Amino acid sequence: MLLSHSCEYAIRTLLHIAAVQADGPIAVREIAGALEVPTATLAKIVQSLTRHGLLVSQKGPGGGVALGRSAASVTLLDVVDVIDGPSLRTQCVLGVPGCCDATVHCPLHDRWCVVREQILEAFGARSLQDLADDLAGREYALAGSAHHAETLRSSRQGR
């Protein structure tokens, strides 16, 4: 697994918010339902994203979350750094402690370093806006159900 489940949920959450382009905040419960993610789990992820300025939160009736920065200014790498920290940049693909700092490396070290750089470059080059634009007008899924894909497509067209 390249990214933690929390990081996957965070990316999907931010992308959902960017793609739907709501006029105001979206309730965490609504996002959790749309993405088929447990609400309590998503609430913790949203707290972290809010703490780091990727989301803003509004409490009370009509409250929820919205992007804290423009979708064009948030890259996938920003999200990975906030949720998973530097692990993608530093950890051995096989989990060997100290592999990247050692003089003797794991058998996949040299290949993984090349692949990791490609992944970091790809994640750093793609913004939420890029992904939302790619999805505009197309059926897509950020959850397991086909109904969800249709709902997102319809809600974006209606705005």
VEXDREN-2710 file (C-alpha; in Angstrom, 1 decimal):
% VEXDREN-2710
k/r/px/py/pz
1/MET/0.0/0.0/0.0
2/LEU/1.5/3.3/-1.1
3/LEU/-0.7/5.7/0.8
4/SER/-2.5/5.1/4.1
5/HIS/-6.3/4.7/4.1
6/SER/-6.5/8.1/5.9
7/CYS/-4.5/9.7/3.1
8/GLU/-6.7/8.1/0.4
9/TYR/-9.8/9.3/2.3
10/ALA/-8.3/12.8/2.6
11/ILE/-7.6/13.0/-1.2
12/ARG/-11.0/11.7/-2.0
13/THR/-12.6/14.2/0.4
14/LEU/-10.8/17.2/-1.0
15/LEU/-11.5/16.1/-4.6
16/HIS/-15.1/15.6/-3.8
17/ILE/-15.4/19.1/-2.4
18/ALA/-13.5/20.5/-5.4
19/ALA/-15.6/18.6/-7.9
20/VAL/-19.0/19.3/-6.4
21/GLN/-18.2/23.1/-6.2
22/ALA/-20.8/23.7/-3.5
23/ASP/-21.9/27.3/-2.8
24/GLY/-21.2/26.8/0.9
25/PRO/-19.8/24.4/3.4
26/ILE/-20.6/20.7/3.0
27/ALA/-21.5/18.7/6.1
28/VAL/-18.9/16.0/7.0
29/ARG/-21.7/13.5/7.4
30/GLU/-22.8/14.2/3.8
31/ILE/-19.3/13.8/2.5
32/ALA/-18.8/10.6/4.4
33/GLY/-22.0/9.2/3.0
34/ALA/-21.1/10.2/-0.6
35/LEU/-17.6/8.6/-0.2
36/GLU/-18.8/5.6/1.8
37/VAL/-16.3/6.4/4.6
38/PRO/-17.2/6.1/8.3
39/THR/-18.2/9.6/9.6
40/ALA/-16.0/9.3/12.7
41/THR/-13.0/8.4/10.7
42/LEU/-13.6/11.2/8.2
43/ALA/-14.1/13.7/11.1
44/LYS/-10.6/13.0/12.4
45/ILE/-9.1/13.4/8.9
46/VAL/-11.1/16.7/8.4
47/GLN/-9.6/18.0/11.7
48/SER/-6.1/17.4/10.4
49/LEU/-6.9/19.0/7.0
50/THR/-8.4/22.0/8.8
51/ARG/-5.4/22.3/11.2
52/HIS/-3.1/22.5/8.1
53/GLY/-5.3/25.0/6.2
54/LEU/-6.4/22.7/3.4
55/LEU/-10.0/23.0/4.7
56/VAL/-11.9/25.6/6.6
57/SER/-14.7/24.5/9.0
58/GLN/-17.9/26.3/9.9
59/LYS/-19.9/25.1/12.9
60/GLY/-23.6/25.3/13.5
61/PRO/-26.7/25.0/11.2
62/GLY/-25.6/25.1/7.6
63/GLY/-22.1/24.4/8.7
64/GLY/-19.6/22.0/7.3
65/VAL/-16.3/22.2/5.5
66/ALA/-15.0/23.9/2.4
67/LEU/-11.6/24.2/0.7
68/GLY/-9.2/26.4/2.7
69/ARG/-7.2/27.3/-0.4
70/SER/-7.9/27.3/-4.0
71/ALA/-8.1/23.9/-5.6
72/ALA/-5.4/25.0/-8.0
73/SER/-3.0/25.6/-5.2
74/VAL/-3.3/22.2/-3.5
75/THR/-1.3/19.4/-4.9
76/LEU/-1.7/15.7/-4.1
77/LEU/1.7/15.9/-2.5
78/ASP/0.5/18.6/-0.2
79/VAL/-2.2/16.2/1.0
80/VAL/0.2/13.3/1.4
81/ASP/2.6/15.4/3.4
82/VAL/-0.2/16.6/5.8
83/ILE/-1.7/13.1/6.4
84/ASP/1.1/10.6/6.0
85/GLY/4.0/12.9/6.7
86/PRO/7.4/12.3/5.1
87/SER/7.0/8.5/4.9
88/LEU/6.6/8.5/1.1
89/ARG/9.8/10.5/0.8
90/THR/11.9/8.5/3.3
91/GLN/10.7/5.0/4.0
92/CYS/12.0/1.8/2.5
93/VAL/9.4/0.1/0.2
94/LEU/10.0/-3.2/2.1
95/GLY/9.9/-1.4/5.5
96/VAL/13.6/-2.1/6.3
97/PRO/14.5/0.3/9.1
98/GLY/17.3/2.7/8.1
99/CYS/17.5/1.4/4.5
100/CYS/17.7/4.8/2.9
101/ASP/20.4/5.9/5.3
102/ALA/22.5/2.7/5.3
103/THR/25.4/1.8/3.1
104/VAL/23.8/-1.6/2.5
105/HIS/20.3/-1.4/1.2
106/CYS/17.3/-3.7/0.7
107/PRO/17.1/-5.5/-2.7
108/LEU/14.5/-3.1/-4.1
109/HIS/16.3/0.1/-2.9
110/ASP/17.7/1.3/-6.2
111/ARG/14.6/0.6/-8.2
112/TRP/12.3/2.1/-5.5
113/CYS/14.3/5.3/-5.4
114/VAL/13.6/5.9/-9.1
115/VAL/9.9/4.9/-8.8
116/ARG/9.5/7.1/-5.7
117/GLU/10.9/10.1/-7.4
118/GLN/8.4/9.6/-10.3
119/ILE/5.6/9.3/-7.9
120/LEU/6.6/12.4/-6.0
121/GLU/6.9/14.3/-9.2
122/ALA/3.5/13.1/-10.4
123/PHE/1.8/14.0/-7.0
124/GLY/3.5/17.4/-6.9
125/ALA/2.5/18.2/-10.5
126/ARG/-1.3/17.5/-10.1
127/SER/-3.6/19.8/-8.2
128/LEU/-7.1/19.2/-7.0
129/GLN/-8.2/21.6/-9.7
130/ASP/-6.4/19.5/-12.4
131/LEU/-8.2/16.4/-11.2
132/ALA/-11.6/18.1/-10.8
133/ASP/-11.2/19.5/-14.4
134/ASP/-10.3/16.0/-15.7
135/LEU/-13.5/14.7/-14.1
136/ALA/-15.8/17.5/-15.3
137/GLY/-18.6/16.2/-17.4
138/ARG/-17.5/12.6/-17.0
139/GLU/-18.9/9.8/-14.9
140/TYR/-16.5/8.9/-12.2
141/ALA/-16.4/7.3/-8.8
142/LEU/-14.8/8.3/-5.6
143/ALA/-16.7/5.5/-3.8
144/GLY/-17.7/2.0/-4.7
145/SER/-21.2/2.6/-5.9
146/ALA/-22.3/3.5/-9.5
147/HIS/-25.0/5.6/-7.9
148/HIS/-22.3/7.8/-6.3
149/ALA/-20.8/8.5/-9.7
150/GLU/-24.1/9.6/-11.2
151/THR/-24.8/11.8/-8.1
152/LEU/-21.6/13.7/-8.4
153/ARG/-21.9/14.2/-12.1
154/SER/-25.5/15.4/-11.7
155/SER/-24.7/17.7/-8.8
156/ARG/-21.8/19.4/-10.7
157/GLN/-23.9/19.9/-13.8
158/GLY/-26.6/21.6/-11.8
159/ARG/-24.2/24.3/-10.5
END
